[in-house]
Amino acid sequence: MDLFAPDAATNLLPRDGAAHYHGAVLAPSEARRFFDALVATIPWQHDEAVLFGRRIVTARKVAWFGERRFSYAYSGTTKQALPWTTELRELKRLVEHHSGAAFNSCLLNLYHHGGEGMGWHSDDEKALVRHAPIASLSLGAERRFCFKHKHLALTAGLTLENGSLLVMAGQTQTYWLHSLPKARRIADPRINLTFRQVTEPPS
């Protein structure tokens, strides 16, 4: 079953979680300004993962920022958070305003074209506050985003617009996988910012 929800106030998921799509929260000119600034100022690095004991380097590039020098471990690698930039602080305030949640970190992904994507996964690392919202802000090329339930024959999907916001909350990461499928016909780049709440390390 494929489920779609055009109403931004409607939960995209039929059960076991919440995924609210707010649509575009940035005008095209503002989205372009932030996109250009992030491309130029973020110290992008190719992502790495350890799969079956083998280290994989992705074409996709990433960066990790936070209120403090948080450590964030996923896919067998660990990253240390960098301090917020001016643009990231602006976007953090925007996302917090629309989501009604507070965030202390952000993982950025740079997809150079539609030939780069993200396979099925959940954002359920131990460093993340359990069931806390994750806000995903998209800049650049429109891309398809998909959900599938871990135990039931349920799926959902939508196209993420330039400047749009998707907020995943509740038990979404426990019961659902999500992915960004490859779309080789898309030649333009996309930046995805996922604002998160990581567990505060001991002082």
CYANA upper distance limits for C-alpha pairs under 8 A (distance plus 0.5 A):
  1 MET  CA    153 ALA  CA      7.31
  1 MET  CA    154 LEU  CA      6.01
  1 MET  CA    155 THR  CA      6.51
  1 MET  CA    156 ALA  CA      8.50
  2 ASP  CA    154 LEU  CA      7.38
  2 ASP  CA    155 THR  CA      5.57
  2 ASP  CA    156 ALA  CA      5.77
  2 ASP  CA    157 GLY  CA      7.85
  3 LEU  CA     12 LEU  CA      7.74
  3 LEU  CA     13 LEU  CA      8.25
  3 LEU  CA    154 LEU  CA      8.48
  3 LEU  CA    155 THR  CA      6.80
  3 LEU  CA    156 ALA  CA      5.09
  3 LEU  CA    157 GLY  CA      7.28
  4 PHE  CA     12 LEU  CA      6.99
  4 PHE  CA    156 ALA  CA      6.60
  4 PHE  CA    157 GLY  CA      6.75
  4 PHE  CA    158 LEU  CA      7.29
  5 ALA  CA     10 THR  CA      6.83
  5 ALA  CA     11 ASN  CA      7.71
  5 ALA  CA     12 LEU  CA      5.98
  6 PRO  CA     10 THR  CA      8.25
  8 ALA  CA     20 HIS  CA      6.86
  8 ALA  CA     21 TYR  CA      5.50
  8 ALA  CA     22 HIS  CA      5.51
  8 ALA  CA     23 GLY  CA      7.12
  9 ALA  CA     20 HIS  CA      7.09
  9 ALA  CA     21 TYR  CA      7.84
  9 ALA  CA     22 HIS  CA      7.90
 10 THR  CA     20 HIS  CA      6.97
 10 THR  CA     21 TYR  CA      8.37
 11 ASN  CA     18 ALA  CA      6.15
 11 ASN  CA     19 ALA  CA      5.96
 11 ASN  CA     20 HIS  CA      5.71
 11 ASN  CA     21 TYR  CA      8.34
 12 LEU  CA     18 ALA  CA      7.44
 12 LEU  CA     19 ALA  CA      5.89
 12 LEU  CA     20 HIS  CA      6.78
 12 LEU  CA     21 TYR  CA      8.13
 12 LEU  CA    156 ALA  CA      7.26
 12 LEU  CA    157 GLY  CA      8.42
 13 LEU  CA     17 GLY  CA      6.95
 13 LEU  CA     18 ALA  CA      6.39
 13 LEU  CA     19 ALA  CA      6.68
 13 LEU  CA    156 ALA  CA      7.28
 16 ASP  CA    170 GLY  CA      8.36
 16 ASP  CA    171 GLN  CA      6.27
 16 ASP  CA    172 THR  CA      6.80
 16 ASP  CA    175 TYR  CA      6.70
 16 ASP  CA    176 TRP  CA      8.47
 17 GLY  CA    168 MET  CA      8.26
 17 GLY  CA    169 ALA  CA      6.89
 17 GLY  CA    170 GLY  CA      5.62
 17 GLY  CA    171 GLN  CA      4.98
 17 GLY  CA    172 THR  CA      4.56
 17 GLY  CA    173 GLN  CA      8.29
 17 GLY  CA    175 TYR  CA      7.80
 17 GLY  CA    176 TRP  CA      8.34
 18 ALA  CA    167 VAL  CA      8.45
 18 ALA  CA    168 MET  CA      6.20
 18 ALA  CA    169 ALA  CA      5.66
 18 ALA  CA    170 GLY  CA      6.42
 18 ALA  CA    171 GLN  CA      7.78
 18 ALA  CA    172 THR  CA      6.49
 19 ALA  CA    166 LEU  CA      7.31
 19 ALA  CA    167 VAL  CA      6.04
 19 ALA  CA    168 MET  CA      4.84
 19 ALA  CA    169 ALA  CA      6.84
 19 ALA  CA    172 THR  CA      7.95
 20 HIS  CA    166 LEU  CA      6.26
 20 HIS  CA    167 VAL  CA      5.75
 20 HIS  CA    168 MET  CA      7.06
 21 TYR  CA    164 SER  CA      8.43
 21 TYR  CA    165 LEU  CA      6.63
 21 TYR  CA    166 LEU  CA      4.96
 21 TYR  CA    167 VAL  CA      6.96
 22 HIS  CA     98 HIS  CA      8.46
 22 HIS  CA    164 SER  CA      7.21
 22 HIS  CA    165 LEU  CA      5.85
 22 HIS  CA    166 LEU  CA      6.59
 22 HIS  CA    167 VAL  CA      8.43
 23 GLY  CA    160 LEU  CA      8.28
 23 GLY  CA    161 GLU  CA      7.45
 23 GLY  CA    163 GLY  CA      8.33
 23 GLY  CA    164 SER  CA      5.27
 23 GLY  CA    165 LEU  CA      6.35
 23 GLY  CA    166 LEU  CA      8.04
 24 ALA  CA    161 GLU  CA      7.00
 24 ALA  CA    162 ASN  CA      7.26
 24 ALA  CA    163 GLY  CA      5.45
 24 ALA  CA    164 SER  CA      4.29
 24 ALA  CA    165 LEU  CA      6.97
 25 VAL  CA    163 GLY  CA      6.37
 25 VAL  CA    164 SER  CA      5.99
 25 VAL  CA    165 LEU  CA      7.07
 26 LEU  CA     30 GLU  CA      6.43
 26 LEU  CA     31 ALA  CA      6.18
 26 LEU  CA    163 GLY  CA      5.37
 26 LEU  CA    164 SER  CA      7.43
 27 ALA  CA     31 ALA  CA      6.60
 27 ALA  CA    163 GLY  CA      7.40
 28 PRO  CA     32 ARG  CA      6.61
 28 PRO  CA    162 ASN  CA      7.65
 28 PRO  CA    163 GLY  CA      7.38
 29 SER  CA     33 ARG  CA      6.73
 30 GLU  CA     34 PHE  CA      6.75
 31 ALA  CA     35 PHE  CA      6.53
 31 ALA  CA    139 LEU  CA      6.53
 31 ALA  CA    140 GLY  CA      8.03
 31 ALA  CA    162 ASN  CA      7.44
 31 ALA  CA    163 GLY  CA      5.82
 32 ARG  CA     36 ASP  CA      6.62
 32 ARG  CA    139 LEU  CA      7.94
 32 ARG  CA    140 GLY  CA      7.79
 33 ARG  CA     37 ALA  CA      6.71
 34 PHE  CA     38 LEU  CA      6.55
 34 PHE  CA     87 GLU  CA      7.37
 34 PHE  CA    139 LEU  CA      8.43
 35 PHE  CA     39 VAL  CA      6.70
 35 PHE  CA    139 LEU  CA      6.55
 35 PHE  CA    140 GLY  CA      7.39
 35 PHE  CA    191 ILE  CA      7.60
 36 ASP  CA     40 ALA  CA      6.75
 37 ALA  CA     41 THR  CA      6.49
 37 ALA  CA     87 GLU  CA      7.93
 38 LEU  CA     42 ILE  CA      5.89
 38 LEU  CA     87 GLU  CA      8.01
 42 ILE  CA     63 ALA  CA      7.74
 43 PRO  CA     63 ALA  CA      7.31
 44 TRP  CA     61 LYS  CA      6.22
 44 TRP  CA     62 VAL  CA      6.04
 44 TRP  CA     63 ALA  CA      6.10
 44 TRP  CA    110 LEU  CA      8.46
 45 GLN  CA     61 LYS  CA      5.54
 45 GLN  CA     62 VAL  CA      6.00
 45 GLN  CA     63 ALA  CA      7.12
 46 HIS  CA     57 VAL  CA      6.92
 46 HIS  CA     58 THR  CA      6.31
 46 HIS  CA     59 ALA  CA      6.67
 46 HIS  CA     60 ARG  CA      6.40
 46 HIS  CA     61 LYS  CA      4.68
 46 HIS  CA     62 VAL  CA      6.64
 47 ASP  CA     57 VAL  CA      6.34
 47 ASP  CA     58 THR  CA      5.81
 47 ASP  CA     59 ALA  CA      7.97
 47 ASP  CA     60 ARG  CA      6.89
 47 ASP  CA     61 LYS  CA      5.98
 47 ASP  CA     62 VAL  CA      6.23
 48 GLU  CA     55 ARG  CA      7.30
 48 GLU  CA     56 ILE  CA      6.02
 48 GLU  CA     57 VAL  CA      5.06
 48 GLU  CA     58 THR  CA      6.64
 48 GLU  CA     75 SER  CA      8.29
 48 GLU  CA     77 THR  CA      7.29
 49 ALA  CA     55 ARG  CA      6.19
 49 ALA  CA     56 ILE  CA      5.66
 49 ALA  CA     57 VAL  CA      7.15
 49 ALA  CA     74 TYR  CA      8.27
 49 ALA  CA     75 SER  CA      5.38
 49 ALA  CA     76 GLY  CA      6.27
 49 ALA  CA     77 THR  CA      6.61
 50 VAL  CA     54 ARG  CA      5.80
 50 VAL  CA     55 ARG  CA      4.91
 50 VAL  CA     56 ILE  CA      6.54
 50 VAL  CA     75 SER  CA      6.27
 50 VAL  CA     76 GLY  CA      5.49
 50 VAL  CA     77 THR  CA      7.53
 51 LEU  CA     55 ARG  CA      6.94
 51 LEU  CA     56 ILE  CA      7.64
 51 LEU  CA     75 SER  CA      7.90
 51 LEU  CA     76 GLY  CA      8.26
 59 ALA  CA    116 GLU  CA      7.57
 60 ARG  CA    109 ASN  CA      7.38
 60 ARG  CA    110 LEU  CA      6.31
 60 ARG  CA    111 TYR  CA      5.79
 60 ARG  CA    112 HIS  CA      7.48
 60 ARG  CA    116 GLU  CA      6.93
 60 ARG  CA    117 GLY  CA      8.31
 61 LYS  CA    109 ASN  CA      6.27
 61 LYS  CA    110 LEU  CA      5.55
 61 LYS  CA    111 TYR  CA      7.42
 62 VAL  CA    107 LEU  CA      7.62
 62 VAL  CA    108 LEU  CA      5.85
 62 VAL  CA    109 ASN  CA      5.04
 62 VAL  CA    110 LEU  CA      6.62
 63 ALA  CA    107 LEU  CA      6.43
 63 ALA  CA    108 LEU  CA      5.67
 63 ALA  CA    109 ASN  CA      7.35
 64 TRP  CA     79 LYS  CA      7.43
 64 TRP  CA     80 GLN  CA      7.47
 64 TRP  CA     81 ALA  CA      5.57
 64 TRP  CA     82 LEU  CA      6.74
 64 TRP  CA    105 SER  CA      8.00
 64 TRP  CA    106 CYS  CA      6.42
 64 TRP  CA    107 LEU  CA      5.17
 64 TRP  CA    108 LEU  CA      6.85
 65 PHE  CA     80 GLN  CA      8.41
 65 PHE  CA     81 ALA  CA      4.89
 65 PHE  CA     82 LEU  CA      4.94
 65 PHE  CA     83 PRO  CA      6.24
 65 PHE  CA     84 TRP  CA      6.46
 65 PHE  CA    105 SER  CA      6.02
 65 PHE  CA    106 CYS  CA      5.73
 65 PHE  CA    107 LEU  CA      7.02
 66 GLY  CA     70 PHE  CA      7.12
 66 GLY  CA     81 ALA  CA      5.72
 66 GLY  CA     82 LEU  CA      6.56
 66 GLY  CA     83 PRO  CA      6.28
 66 GLY  CA     84 TRP  CA      6.73
 66 GLY  CA    104 ASN  CA      6.07
 66 GLY  CA    105 SER  CA      4.42
 66 GLY  CA    106 CYS  CA      6.72
 67 GLU  CA     83 PRO  CA      6.96
 67 GLU  CA     84 TRP  CA      7.50
 67 GLU  CA    104 ASN  CA      5.88
 67 GLU  CA    105 SER  CA      6.81
 68 ARG  CA     81 ALA  CA      7.33
 68 ARG  CA     82 LEU  CA      8.23
 68 ARG  CA     83 PRO  CA      7.46
 69 ARG  CA     80 GLN  CA      6.35
 69 ARG  CA     81 ALA  CA      5.22
 69 ARG  CA     82 LEU  CA      6.87
 69 ARG  CA     83 PRO  CA      7.94
 70 PHE  CA     80 GLN  CA      6.19
 70 PHE  CA     81 ALA  CA      5.64
 70 PHE  CA    198 VAL  CA      8.37
 70 PHE  CA    200 GLU  CA      8.34
 70 PHE  CA    201 PRO  CA      7.88
 71 SER  CA     78 THR  CA      7.01
 71 SER  CA     79 LYS  CA      6.10
 71 SER  CA     80 GLN  CA      5.20
 71 SER  CA     81 ALA  CA      6.90
 71 SER  CA    127 ALA  CA      8.50
 72 TYR  CA     78 THR  CA      5.94
 72 TYR  CA     79 LYS  CA      5.68
 72 TYR  CA     80 GLN  CA      6.99
 72 TYR  CA     81 ALA  CA      8.15
 72 TYR  CA    127 ALA  CA      6.84
 73 ALA  CA     77 THR  CA      5.99
 73 ALA  CA     78 THR  CA      4.63
 73 ALA  CA     79 LYS  CA      6.83
 73 ALA  CA    125 GLU  CA      7.84
 73 ALA  CA    127 ALA  CA      7.83
 74 TYR  CA     78 THR  CA      7.00
 74 TYR  CA    125 GLU  CA      7.07
 81 ALA  CA    105 SER  CA      8.22
 84 TRP  CA     88 LEU  CA      6.39
 84 TRP  CA     89 ARG  CA      6.62
 85 THR  CA     89 ARG  CA      6.76
 86 THR  CA     90 GLU  CA      6.94
 87 GLU  CA     91 LEU  CA      6.76
 88 LEU  CA     92 LYS  CA      6.43
 89 ARG  CA     93 ARG  CA      6.79
 90 GLU  CA     94 LEU  CA      6.87
 91 LEU  CA     95 VAL  CA      6.61
 92 LYS  CA     96 GLU  CA      6.57
 92 LYS  CA    103 PHE  CA      7.98
 92 LYS  CA    195 PHE  CA      7.89
 93 ARG  CA     97 HIS  CA      6.59
 94 LEU  CA     98 HIS  CA      6.96
 95 VAL  CA     99 SER  CA      6.43
 95 VAL  CA    135 ALA  CA      7.59
 95 VAL  CA    137 LEU  CA      8.24
 95 VAL  CA    165 LEU  CA      8.10
 96 GLU  CA    100 GLY  CA      5.90
 96 GLU  CA    101 ALA  CA      5.76
 96 GLU  CA    102 ALA  CA      6.18
 96 GLU  CA    103 PHE  CA      7.77
 97 HIS  CA    101 ALA  CA      8.10
 99 SER  CA    135 ALA  CA      7.97
 99 SER  CA    167 VAL  CA      7.47
101 ALA  CA    133 PRO  CA      7.67
102 ALA  CA    197 GLN  CA      8.07
103 PHE  CA    195 PHE  CA      6.52
103 PHE  CA    196 ARG  CA      5.82
103 PHE  CA    197 GLN  CA      5.55
104 ASN  CA    195 PHE  CA      8.03
104 ASN  CA    196 ARG  CA      6.87
104 ASN  CA    197 GLN  CA      5.87
104 ASN  CA    198 VAL  CA      7.26
105 SER  CA    195 PHE  CA      6.30
105 SER  CA    196 ARG  CA      5.79
105 SER  CA    197 GLN  CA      6.67
105 SER  CA    198 VAL  CA      7.34
106 CYS  CA    193 LEU  CA      6.95
106 CYS  CA    194 THR  CA      5.92
106 CYS  CA    195 PHE  CA      4.79
106 CYS  CA    196 ARG  CA      6.26
107 LEU  CA    193 LEU  CA      6.41
107 LEU  CA    194 THR  CA      5.77
107 LEU  CA    195 PHE  CA      7.10
107 LEU  CA    196 ARG  CA      8.27
108 LEU  CA    191 ILE  CA      7.49
108 LEU  CA    192 ASN  CA      6.17
108 LEU  CA    193 LEU  CA      5.00
108 LEU  CA    194 THR  CA      6.81
109 ASN  CA    191 ILE  CA      6.14
109 ASN  CA    192 ASN  CA      5.65
109 ASN  CA    193 LEU  CA      7.03
110 LEU  CA    189 PRO  CA      7.79
110 LEU  CA    190 ARG  CA      6.48
110 LEU  CA    191 ILE  CA      5.14
110 LEU  CA    192 ASN  CA      7.13
111 TYR  CA    116 GLU  CA      6.31
111 TYR  CA    117 GLY  CA      7.61
111 TYR  CA    189 PRO  CA      5.99
111 TYR  CA    190 ARG  CA      5.67
111 TYR  CA    191 ILE  CA      6.77
112 HIS  CA    116 GLU  CA      7.39
112 HIS  CA    187 ALA  CA      8.40
112 HIS  CA    188 ASP  CA      7.26
112 HIS  CA    189 PRO  CA      4.79
112 HIS  CA    190 ARG  CA      7.03
113 HIS  CA    184 ARG  CA      7.98
113 HIS  CA    186 ILE  CA      6.50
113 HIS  CA    187 ALA  CA      5.37
113 HIS  CA    188 ASP  CA      5.57
113 HIS  CA    189 PRO  CA      5.19
113 HIS  CA    190 ARG  CA      7.63
114 GLY  CA    143 ARG  CA      8.38
114 GLY  CA    182 LYS  CA      5.95
114 GLY  CA    183 ALA  CA      5.01
114 GLY  CA    184 ARG  CA      5.30
114 GLY  CA    185 ARG  CA      7.08
114 GLY  CA    186 ILE  CA      5.11
114 GLY  CA    187 ALA  CA      6.53
114 GLY  CA    188 ASP  CA      7.67
114 GLY  CA    189 PRO  CA      7.94
115 GLY  CA    182 LYS  CA      5.74
115 GLY  CA    183 ALA  CA      6.26
115 GLY  CA    184 ARG  CA      5.13
115 GLY  CA    185 ARG  CA      8.48
115 GLY  CA    186 ILE  CA      8.02
116 GLU  CA    182 LYS  CA      6.22
116 GLU  CA    183 ALA  CA      8.35
117 GLY  CA    179 SER  CA      8.31
117 GLY  CA    180 LEU  CA      5.71
117 GLY  CA    181 PRO  CA      5.91
117 GLY  CA    182 LYS  CA      5.30
117 GLY  CA    183 ALA  CA      8.48
118 MET  CA    179 SER  CA      5.95
118 MET  CA    180 LEU  CA      5.33
118 MET  CA    181 PRO  CA      6.83
118 MET  CA    182 LYS  CA      8.08
119 GLY  CA    178 HIS  CA      8.22
119 GLY  CA    179 SER  CA      5.60
119 GLY  CA    180 LEU  CA      7.03
119 GLY  CA    181 PRO  CA      7.42
120 TRP  CA    177 LEU  CA      6.19
120 TRP  CA    178 HIS  CA      5.80
120 TRP  CA    179 SER  CA      5.20
120 TRP  CA    180 LEU  CA      8.44
121 HIS  CA    177 LEU  CA      5.49
121 HIS  CA    178 HIS  CA      6.14
121 HIS  CA    179 SER  CA      7.13
122 SER  CA    173 GLN  CA      5.72
122 SER  CA    174 THR  CA      7.97
122 SER  CA    176 TRP  CA      7.31
122 SER  CA    177 LEU  CA      5.51
122 SER  CA    178 HIS  CA      6.87
123 ASP  CA    173 GLN  CA      6.33
124 ASP  CA    128 LEU  CA      7.28
124 ASP  CA    130 ARG  CA      8.18
124 ASP  CA    173 GLN  CA      6.32
124 ASP  CA    174 THR  CA      7.63
127 ALA  CA    198 VAL  CA      5.93
127 ALA  CA    199 THR  CA      6.10
128 LEU  CA    132 ALA  CA      8.21
128 LEU  CA    196 ARG  CA      7.82
128 LEU  CA    197 GLN  CA      6.37
128 LEU  CA    198 VAL  CA      4.72
128 LEU  CA    199 THR  CA      6.26
129 VAL  CA    197 GLN  CA      6.22
129 VAL  CA    198 VAL  CA      5.89
129 VAL  CA    199 THR  CA      5.99
131 HIS  CA    169 ALA  CA      6.73
131 HIS  CA    170 GLY  CA      5.36
131 HIS  CA    171 GLN  CA      6.18
131 HIS  CA    172 THR  CA      8.15
131 HIS  CA    173 GLN  CA      7.95
132 ALA  CA    169 ALA  CA      6.58
132 ALA  CA    170 GLY  CA      7.18
132 ALA  CA    196 ARG  CA      8.24
132 ALA  CA    197 GLN  CA      7.07
133 PRO  CA    167 VAL  CA      7.04
133 PRO  CA    168 MET  CA      6.05
133 PRO  CA    169 ALA  CA      4.71
133 PRO  CA    170 GLY  CA      7.40
133 PRO  CA    196 ARG  CA      7.44
133 PRO  CA    197 GLN  CA      8.05
134 ILE  CA    167 VAL  CA      6.22
134 ILE  CA    168 MET  CA      5.73
134 ILE  CA    169 ALA  CA      6.88
134 ILE  CA    194 THR  CA      6.91
134 ILE  CA    195 PHE  CA      6.25
134 ILE  CA    196 ARG  CA      5.58
134 ILE  CA    197 GLN  CA      8.02
135 ALA  CA    165 LEU  CA      7.37
135 ALA  CA    166 LEU  CA      6.34
135 ALA  CA    167 VAL  CA      4.84
135 ALA  CA    168 MET  CA      6.87
135 ALA  CA    193 LEU  CA      8.40
135 ALA  CA    194 THR  CA      5.94
135 ALA  CA    195 PHE  CA      5.59
135 ALA  CA    196 ARG  CA      7.34
136 SER  CA    165 LEU  CA      6.14
136 SER  CA    166 LEU  CA      5.59
136 SER  CA    167 VAL  CA      6.60
136 SER  CA    192 ASN  CA      7.14
136 SER  CA    193 LEU  CA      6.08
136 SER  CA    194 THR  CA      4.88
136 SER  CA    195 PHE  CA      6.94
137 LEU  CA    163 GLY  CA      7.20
137 LEU  CA    164 SER  CA      6.25
137 LEU  CA    165 LEU  CA      5.12
137 LEU  CA    166 LEU  CA      7.08
137 LEU  CA    192 ASN  CA      6.21
137 LEU  CA    193 LEU  CA      5.58
137 LEU  CA    194 THR  CA      6.90
138 SER  CA    160 LEU  CA      7.31
138 SER  CA    161 GLU  CA      7.37
138 SER  CA    162 ASN  CA      6.25
138 SER  CA    163 GLY  CA      5.87
138 SER  CA    164 SER  CA      5.94
138 SER  CA    165 LEU  CA      7.08
138 SER  CA    190 ARG  CA      7.64
138 SER  CA    191 ILE  CA      6.51
138 SER  CA    192 ASN  CA      5.23
138 SER  CA    193 LEU  CA      7.06
139 LEU  CA    161 GLU  CA      8.29
139 LEU  CA    162 ASN  CA      5.36
139 LEU  CA    163 GLY  CA      5.57
139 LEU  CA    164 SER  CA      7.90
139 LEU  CA    190 ARG  CA      6.19
139 LEU  CA    191 ILE  CA      5.60
139 LEU  CA    192 ASN  CA      6.84
140 GLY  CA    162 ASN  CA      5.67
140 GLY  CA    163 GLY  CA      7.95
140 GLY  CA    188 ASP  CA      7.84
140 GLY  CA    189 PRO  CA      6.56
140 GLY  CA    190 ARG  CA      4.92
140 GLY  CA    191 ILE  CA      6.80
141 ALA  CA    161 GLU  CA      7.99
141 ALA  CA    162 ASN  CA      6.77
141 ALA  CA    186 ILE  CA      8.15
141 ALA  CA    188 ASP  CA      6.12
141 ALA  CA    189 PRO  CA      6.25
141 ALA  CA    190 ARG  CA      5.53
142 GLU  CA    159 THR  CA      7.01
142 GLU  CA    160 LEU  CA      6.01
142 GLU  CA    161 GLU  CA      5.45
142 GLU  CA    162 ASN  CA      6.37
142 GLU  CA    190 ARG  CA      8.10
143 ARG  CA    159 THR  CA      6.04
143 ARG  CA    160 LEU  CA      5.97
143 ARG  CA    161 GLU  CA      7.76
143 ARG  CA    180 LEU  CA      7.82
143 ARG  CA    183 ALA  CA      8.42
144 ARG  CA    157 GLY  CA      7.67
144 ARG  CA    158 LEU  CA      6.36
144 ARG  CA    159 THR  CA      4.87
144 ARG  CA    160 LEU  CA      6.66
144 ARG  CA    180 LEU  CA      6.74
144 ARG  CA    181 PRO  CA      7.12
145 PHE  CA    157 GLY  CA      6.10
145 PHE  CA    158 LEU  CA      6.05
145 PHE  CA    159 THR  CA      6.52
145 PHE  CA    160 LEU  CA      7.20
145 PHE  CA    178 HIS  CA      7.79
145 PHE  CA    179 SER  CA      6.50
145 PHE  CA    180 LEU  CA      5.48
145 PHE  CA    181 PRO  CA      7.49
146 CYS  CA    155 THR  CA      7.90
146 CYS  CA    156 ALA  CA      6.37
146 CYS  CA    157 GLY  CA      4.76
146 CYS  CA    158 LEU  CA      7.18
146 CYS  CA    178 HIS  CA      5.95
146 CYS  CA    179 SER  CA      5.84
146 CYS  CA    180 LEU  CA      7.01
146 CYS  CA    181 PRO  CA      8.16
147 PHE  CA    155 THR  CA      5.91
147 PHE  CA    156 ALA  CA      5.49
147 PHE  CA    157 GLY  CA      6.44
147 PHE  CA    176 TRP  CA      7.01
147 PHE  CA    177 LEU  CA      6.14
147 PHE  CA    178 HIS  CA      4.89
147 PHE  CA    179 SER  CA      7.16
148 LYS  CA    153 ALA  CA      8.14
148 LYS  CA    154 LEU  CA      6.30
148 LYS  CA    155 THR  CA      4.78
148 LYS  CA    156 ALA  CA      6.98
148 LYS  CA    176 TRP  CA      6.18
148 LYS  CA    177 LEU  CA      5.89
148 LYS  CA    178 HIS  CA      6.95
149 HIS  CA    153 ALA  CA      7.14
149 HIS  CA    154 LEU  CA      5.93
149 HIS  CA    155 THR  CA      6.83
149 HIS  CA    175 TYR  CA      6.44
149 HIS  CA    176 TRP  CA      4.97
149 HIS  CA    177 LEU  CA      6.75
150 LYS  CA    175 TYR  CA      6.03
150 LYS  CA    176 TRP  CA      5.91
150 LYS  CA    177 LEU  CA      6.98
151 HIS  CA    175 TYR  CA      7.98
160 LEU  CA    164 SER  CA      6.89
160 LEU  CA    165 LEU  CA      8.48
168 MET  CA    172 THR  CA      6.94
169 ALA  CA    173 GLN  CA      8.39
171 GLN  CA    175 TYR  CA      6.85
172 THR  CA    176 TRP  CA      5.89
173 GLN  CA    177 LEU  CA      7.39
